[in-house]
Amino acid sequence: MPNRIPERLVAESRVIMTEIVLPEDTNHRGSIFGGRVLALIDKCAAVAAIRHARGEVLTISMDTVEFRNPVVAGQILILNGWINAAFGSSMEIEVEVRSEDPSSGARDLTTRAFVTMVAVDENGRPRRVPGLLASDDDEARRADEATRRRTIRLQNATSS
Ligand SMILES: CC(C)(COP(=O)(O)OP(=O)(O)OC[C@H]1O[C@@H](n2cnc3c(N)ncnc32)[C@H](O)[C@@H]1OP(=O)(O)O)[C@@H](O)C(=O)NCCC(=O)NCCS
């Protein structure tokens, strides 16, 4: 009999992270280092993946990341992360980063990233993760789009 792992809902692994941008996070112009944002994206995606896999995960890829608006010291960063799709051992996690003006509360989309994480066992080898249950049309659409991105990602990985 197949050993099926019960599927999990997108909502079960959703992550919201909030950070304040400090002077040490910024360059000489006062705007945040891209690498700092990437580290936060990686952390947010890892928490979502750990919640879904209920175990250790490793980052295997991060798609192109575009920084749309500069973020400066004193602003608040809000990261929202969720699983778009779970495949065999890998999961695509989408992370949206918004900056919040501390005075007005106005929020701007700073960047969006697609991160692929692989669940690993105690020997660091890939292990199967639970399937992802879409609870509405939007989640089902995100899963389809993630599957298409995965095909392109794997083609690019093997052709390089
Ligand atoms: C993650 C790791 C254990 C995977 O081992 P591997 O031998 O490459 O495993 P596989 O080839 O079987 O691939 C594992 C999964 O990754 C997926 N994958 C492989 N290359 C990928 C890529 N470039 N982008 C996205 N997914 C990829 C595979 O499709 C597979 O997913 P699936 O099980 O859902 O089909 C290994 O690559 C590793 O340790 N990498 C370093 C991770 C790390 O240290 N990250 C921190 C930043 S340096």
The ligand as an ORCA input file, in Angstrom:
! r2SCAN-3c Opt
* xyz 0 1
  C      19.191     20.733     -2.348
  C      20.034     19.496     -2.692
  C      20.132     18.596     -1.449
  C      19.279     18.757     -3.793
  O      20.060     17.641     -4.133
  P      20.116     17.165     -5.634
  O      20.935     15.956     -5.732
  O      20.486     18.342     -6.477
  O      18.624     16.714     -5.826
  P      17.758     16.451     -7.106
  O      18.466     16.624     -8.394
  O      17.122     15.133     -6.826
  O      16.662     17.604     -7.019
  C      15.906     17.791     -5.846
  C      14.747     18.692     -6.186
  O      15.232     19.957     -6.579
  C      14.665     20.311     -7.841
  N      15.642     21.127     -8.550
  C      16.829     20.754     -9.040
  N      17.446     21.818     -9.597
  C      16.618     22.877     -9.457
  C      16.688     24.250     -9.829
  N      17.758     24.766    -10.449
  N      15.640     25.044     -9.530
  C      14.566     24.553     -8.898
  N      14.435     23.261     -8.516
  C      15.472     22.441     -8.783
  C      14.374     18.988     -8.513
  O      13.383     19.137     -9.506
  C      13.906     18.171     -7.338
  O      12.576     18.548     -7.011
  P      11.368     17.477     -7.002
  O      11.760     16.380     -6.048
  O      10.224     18.269     -6.465
  O      11.188     17.010     -8.401
  C      21.460     19.891     -3.185
  O      21.356     20.461     -4.486
  C      22.140     20.846     -2.256
  O      22.550     20.470     -1.159
  N      22.287     22.132     -2.685
  C      22.859     23.172     -1.856
  C      21.727     23.876     -1.083
  C      22.254     24.988     -0.204
  O      23.249     24.849      0.457
  N      21.528     26.105     -0.208
  C      21.861     27.240      0.578
  C      22.419     28.353     -0.246
  S      24.059     28.015     -0.784
*
